[in-house]
């Protein structure tokens, strides 16, 4: 018997493409604009959301039958806040410089619409295992877009990936810089992140016309 049923595989795989929380549901856009100038920051933010959403979904699912309806939002906020504090403290302990780069945006995971949306739409009505898979799938879909955006913004804006010079040295004019290439500083500005996300959305809809909304 397969470990994952077809429905379970859908929980993991659908958010990576045709039900992506950023490009299809248009959630979590703010962090995609704010912290994707560096690929490393994009990866760490993505992994942080994977942890918070997966564990948060499990906790909410376990508590779903005992949470009074009138205070469910408060309970959800307490759960996600506790998990975000754990992430923040781990980053400060093991990656202090990166935690300063991410700054307040780690704390703002608490307000990420994807997390509260999955708590409400899925974890409150499903068992822990499926809620865990849903959390992993949606957070991975979010992280995928952040990584793609961060990859192109850092590569084209700074000529580096994860801090390593991959296009050559712009000072000594080696690599692509030897033939006249120049870094595009506009890629490091937040508006360019929105443009890159827009291009991803356009590619998705050009491949799958069912995703195109009718006016």
C-alpha positions in Angstrom: 0.0 0.0 0.0 1.4 3.4 -1.0 2.4 5.7 1.9 0.5 8.6 0.3 -2.9 8.3 -1.3 -3.8 10.3 -4.5 -5.5 13.0 -2.4 -2.5 13.2 0.0 -0.1 13.6 -2.9 -2.4 16.4 -4.2 -2.0 18.2 -0.9 1.7 18.2 -1.4 2.0 18.8 -5.1 -1.0 21.1 -6.1 0.4 24.2 -4.2 3.6 23.8 -6.2 1.9 24.6 -9.4 -1.8 25.1 -10.2 -2.8 26.1 -6.7 0.2 28.1 -5.7 -0.5 30.4 -2.7 1.4 33.3 -4.1 0.7 33.2 -7.9 -2.8 31.7 -7.9 -4.3 32.6 -4.5 -2.3 35.9 -4.3 -1.3 35.4 -0.6 2.0 36.2 1.1 3.0 38.8 -1.5 4.6 41.2 0.9 7.5 39.0 1.9 8.0 38.0 -1.7 8.7 41.7 -2.4 10.6 42.5 0.7 13.3 39.8 1.3 14.0 38.3 -2.1 16.9 40.5 -3.1 19.2 37.7 -1.8 18.7 34.0 -2.5 19.9 33.0 1.0 17.3 35.2 2.7 14.6 33.7 0.3 15.6 30.2 1.2 15.6 30.8 5.0 12.3 32.6 4.9 10.8 29.8 2.9 12.1 27.1 5.3 10.8 29.2 8.3 7.3 29.3 6.8 7.5 25.5 6.1 8.2 24.9 9.8 5.6 27.3 11.1 2.8 26.2 8.8 3.4 22.5 9.0 3.7 22.5 12.8 1.0 25.0 13.2 -1.4 23.0 11.1 -0.7 19.9 13.2 -1.3 21.8 16.5 -4.5 23.4 15.3 -5.8 20.1 14.0 -5.1 18.4 17.3 -7.0 21.1 19.2 -9.8 21.5 16.6 -12.4 19.8 18.7 -11.7 21.8 21.9 -11.2 25.3 20.6 -14.3 27.5 21.2 -15.4 29.0 18.0 -15.5 32.5 19.4 -11.8 32.5 20.3 -10.4 30.4 17.5 -8.6 33.3 15.8 -6.9 34.2 19.1 -5.8 30.6 19.6 -4.4 30.4 16.1 -2.5 33.6 16.7 -1.0 32.3 19.9 0.1 29.1 18.2 1.7 30.8 15.2 3.3 33.4 17.5 4.9 30.7 19.6 6.3 29.0 16.5 7.6 32.2 15.0 9.4 33.0 18.3 11.1 29.6 18.1 12.2 30.3 14.5 13.4 33.8 15.4 15.5 32.6 18.4 17.1 29.7 16.3 18.1 32.2 13.6 19.6 34.6 16.2 21.5 31.7 17.7 22.9 30.1 14.6 22.6 32.7 11.8 22.7 36.1 13.5 23.8 38.1 10.4 21.0 36.6 8.3 18.5 37.2 11.1 19.5 40.9 11.0 19.0 40.8 7.2 15.5 39.4 7.6 14.9 41.8 10.5 11.2 42.3 11.2 10.0 40.1 8.4 10.5 36.9 10.5 8.1 38.3 13.1 5.7 39.3 10.3 5.2 35.6 9.5 2.5 35.9 12.2 0.5 38.0 9.8 1.1 35.9 6.7 -2.3 35.3 5.1 -1.2 31.8 3.9 -0.8 30.6 7.5 -4.0 31.9 8.9 -5.8 30.8 5.8 -4.7 27.2 6.0 -5.5 27.1 9.7 -9.1 28.2 9.0 -9.6 26.4 5.7 -8.0 23.1 6.4 -6.5 22.4 9.8 -9.7 23.1 11.7 -11.6 20.5 9.6 -9.0 17.7 9.1 -6.9 15.3 11.0 -3.2 16.0 11.9 -1.6 13.9 9.2 -3.5 15.5 6.3 -3.1 18.9 8.0 0.7 18.3 8.1 0.8 17.5 4.4 -1.3 20.5 3.6 1.1 22.7 5.6 4.1 21.3 3.9 2.6 21.6 0.4 1.4 25.2 0.8 4.6 26.4 2.5 6.7 24.7 -0.1 4.7 26.4 -2.9 5.3 29.7 -1.1 9.0 28.9 -0.7 9.4 27.9 -4.3 8.3 31.3 -5.6 10.5 33.1 -3.1 13.5 31.1 -4.2 12.8 31.7 -7.9 12.4 35.4 -7.4 15.5 35.5 -5.1 17.5 33.6 -7.7 16.9 36.0 -10.5 17.0 39.2 -8.4 20.4 38.3 -6.9 21.9 36.9 -10.1 20.9 39.8 -12.3 21.1 42.5 -9.7 24.4 41.6 -8.0 25.9 38.9 -10.3 26.1 36.5 -7.3 24.2 33.5 -5.9 24.3 32.8 -2.2 27.0 35.5 -2.1 29.3 33.7 -4.6 30.4 35.6 -7.7 29.0 33.5 -10.6 29.2 36.0 -13.5 32.7 37.2 -12.8 34.2 40.2 -11.0 32.7 43.6 -11.8 35.8 45.4 -10.4 38.5 43.5 -12.3 36.2 42.9 -15.3 36.3 39.2 -15.5 33.7 36.7 -16.8 30.7 38.4 -18.4 31.9 41.8 -17.2 34.8 41.5 -19.6 32.4 41.7 -22.5 30.5 44.7 -21.2 27.9 43.1 -19.0 26.7 45.3 -16.1 24.6 44.4 -13.1 21.0 45.7 -13.2 20.6 47.6 -9.9 16.8 47.9 -10.6 16.6 44.1 -9.8 17.5 44.8 -6.2 14.5 47.2 -5.7 11.2 45.8 -4.5 9.1 46.7 -7.6 11.2 44.3 -9.6 10.1 41.5 -7.3 6.5 42.2 -8.3 7.5 42.2 -12.0 9.2 38.8 -11.6 6.2 37.4 -9.8 4.0 38.8 -12.6 6.2 37.0 -15.2 5.8 33.7 -13.3 2.0 34.2 -13.2 2.0 34.9 -16.9 4.0 31.8 -17.7 1.6 29.7 -15.5 -1.5 31.0 -17.2 0.0 30.6 -20.7 0.6 26.9 -19.9 -2.8 26.3 -18.3 -5.7 28.4 -19.7 -7.9 27.0 -16.9 -6.1 29.4 -14.6 -7.2 32.5 -16.5 -10.0 34.3 -14.8 -12.9 35.5 -16.9 -13.8 39.2 -16.7 
